[in-house]
């Protein structure tokens, strides 16, 4: 199944939301799919499309201080383990570098072992931060990774 990675369109995210369990299982993550991010950061919000729809996607942006922040990344259940998540991250790194990113950052919940293993496999440092999302909120795992200078 050949996938083509390209900037996300609103219709892609709407397709993901209509079938969100294929990407997130039992976790209802619809509220985190902020369509204004796709509107405002279109070059760093990416989808992997194939003939049968969206195989995976990454919603991210670059902050003014040069941090390429990945808000969401997911791969459809039937293509997990194929390297597509890594490909999406690679495309994001390229787009983020083009906008001046010098580091990457992402967060997840402490119990999300799959995300923790995935990000560590990509070379991220992972640290648990108390109150990252505010007082009284559960701790989060914060992933960071410097980007090597482009050659």
N, C-alpha and C positions, 0 to 999 in steps of 0.2 A: 504494500500500500504506500504509494509515493505521496509525500506531503510537501506542500509549498508554503514556506513561511513568508508572511507579508504583514503589513500594518493592519490592525483590527478595524473592522467596520462595526457600526452599531448593530447591524443585523447579525453579525457573528456572535456578539455578546448576548443578544436576544435569543439566539439558538442555544447557546450554552445555558442560559437561565431556564429555558423551556425544558431542558433535559439535564438539569444540574446534578442529579444523582449519578449520572454516568461519569462525572468528573470528581464528585465529592462524596459519593456513597450516602450514608445516612446523615451526614452533617449538612445542615441547611446554611449555605454560605451566600445565598442570594443577596443579602443586605450589604455585603462587602463589594459587590460588583457595581462600582460607582461609574455610571455612564459619563459624567463630566470628565473623568480621567481619560476616557477614550477620545472625547471631543478635544481636550486641551493638550494631550500628550500623545497624539496619534502615531508619531514615529517610534515611540517606545512601548506601545501597546501592540502586541503581536499575536497572530494566530497561525496555526499550522492547519491548512485546509487540504482536503482530499475530495475525491468525487462524492464520498458519502458524508461530507460535512466537516465540522471543526474537530480535529483530532486532539488538539491541545491549544493552550493560549497562555500568555503572560501579559499582565497589566503592570506597567512600571513607568517611572519618570525619573528625570535628573533634577536634583535640588540645586539651588544657587551655589552651594559650596562644593559641587562636583561629586555628589553621591548619587549613584545609580540605584534607586530604591525599587525593589520588586515588591509590589503590593499583593499580587496573586499570581500563582503559576499552577497549572493543572493539566493533566493528560487524561484523555478518555480511557475508561476501564479496559477496552479491548486492545489498546496499544501501549499500555504501561510496560516498562522494562525494555523498550526498544531503543532507548537513547533519545527519544523525542524531547524530553524535558531538558536534557543537556543541549540539544540543538536550539531550543527556544532561548535558553540562557546565553548561548553563543551569539545568536542574532541580537539579543538585547545588549550584550556587551559591545558589539560593533556599533549599534545605534547610539548607545549611551556615550561611548567614546567620542563619537562624532559631535556630541553636545557638551564635551568637556569633562565627562566623568573620569575620576581618578580612583574611585573606590566603589564597592557594591555593598548593599545592605538589604536585609530582609528580616522578618520576624515570624515566629510561630508560637503556638501554645507549648507548654512544657511537655505535655503528653503526646505530642505529634511525632512519634518515633520515625515514621517514614520521611517526613520533611527534614528532621534533624539529620538522619543518615544521608539523605540526598544532598543537602547543603554541605555537610562535611566532606562527602565524596567529590564535591566541586571545589574543595580547598578553602571553604569558609571557616573562620573561627566562630565558635558558638559559646555564648555566655548567657547565663540566666540573670535577668534583671528584674528585681522586685519593683512593683509599682510603675513599670514602664508605660502602662496604659492608664495610669492615674491611681490615686489612693483607693484602697479597697478592691482593686482589680487583681486578678490572678497574675503571677509572674509570667514573663514572656522569655523565650529564647531569642536573643538578638544575634544575627549572623552578620559578620563583616569580612570583607576581603579587599585587599588593595588590588588595583589593576596594574599589571606590569606595563611599563611604558611601551608604546607601539614602536616596532622596529621599522 
